Amino acid sequence: MSAASAPRDPERYLTDNHRLWQQWTPLKAASAHYDLDGFRAGGNRMRQLEQDEVGPVEGRTLLHLQSHVGLDTLSWARLGARVTGVDFSSRAVEIATSLAADVAPDARFVESDVLRLPEVLTGTWDIVYTSNGVLGWLPDLRGWARVVAHFLAPGGFLYLFEGHPAAWMLDNTLLEPELRLRYSYFGEPEPLSFEYHSPTSVPEARIPDVEYVWGHTLGDLVTALAEAGLRVEFLHEWPFVGWRMLPFMEEGRDGWWRLPDTLPALPLSFSLRAAKPAEPWEPAKPAASAEPAGP
Ligand SMILES: C[S@@+](CC[C@H](N)C(=O)[O-])C[C@H]1O[C@@H](n2cnc3c(N)ncnc32)[C@H](O)[C@@H]1O
């Protein structure tokens, strides 16, 4: 989606996506892959790369957008952050709240659509964190960037780790290693729809449903953040991703999924940090030229 275009009527898609997550969440949470009891007993699910890029969180406040069942949120809490998680699935919030009672009783989880969060939550946070399968669910990236800026304390920062929009272009139905472009890089106001028979982490569950996702380019993202008054500190692109994005990807011992060596390297994920300046600032506007540019 171009940063300049507005979505038409996202409400009906959001209602369908909400129903999907209400169904998927308890199934995922009960899966061996999530291992909630193991997490209760101890350990940390936050990858070292993200810990290194975010830096020390001890004593800092952290707002986790699209916190799902709270595993990442509570991992940050175990590293010393004072955390608040937000998700629009009441089932995700219930599971996260119950986990928090055992892991980090001060953690708080709020049920809300991200784009409507300022209607139900007040305060500011040192860090806004969000990761791994989040932006595609949002019809309005500029609105999201304004929400992020709204909840950041001056001097605070956003940290985002996400699947790379170039990788979302690839045909994800091919079982043999091959890179074939299937989807446009540029999103549209109308989302793409995908039919599923089960969530990826619970293939044995049979719940046919449809998800709606919006494409956002890296340019849309950086522009939306700049317009919201944030200053991008880094944008790193990585040849690995946190989940099996394509069927033939291989999981390394480090837990990252990569393309087989026979294929050229592509950016599969990216990480971005953007700060809210301690003093408010206006991004520079391009100077209007009095004369039309020459040939
Ligand atoms: C792929 S999961 C994120 C996974 C998370 N990073 C983790 O590893 O636990 C996406 C989450 O976004 C939530 N979600 C989707 N659309 C949303 C919206 N508009 N507002 C708030 N939460 C939303 C879903 O309920 C789901 O929990």
The ligand as an ORCA input file, in Angstrom:
! r2SCAN-3c Opt
* xyz 0 1
  C       1.565    -13.698     14.517
  S       0.923    -13.153     16.050
  C       2.294    -12.292     16.763
  C       3.171    -13.304     17.381
  C       4.067    -12.736     18.456
  N       5.087    -11.915     17.887
  C       4.670    -13.888     19.191
  O       5.686    -14.416     18.717
  O       4.112    -14.292     20.200
  C      -0.119    -11.797     15.599
  C      -0.936    -11.299     16.779
  O      -1.540    -10.062     16.358
  C      -2.831    -10.004     16.920
  N      -3.566     -9.027     16.097
  C      -3.883     -9.133     14.781
  N      -4.481     -8.004     14.355
  C      -4.537     -7.164     15.431
  C      -5.035     -5.852     15.637
  N      -5.598     -5.180     14.635
  N      -4.923     -5.286     16.855
  C      -4.354     -5.991     17.889
  N      -3.875     -7.243     17.771
  C      -3.952     -7.825     16.545
  C      -3.348    -11.425     16.897
  O      -4.384    -11.651     17.825
  C      -2.064    -12.204     17.237
  O      -1.977    -12.439     18.609
*
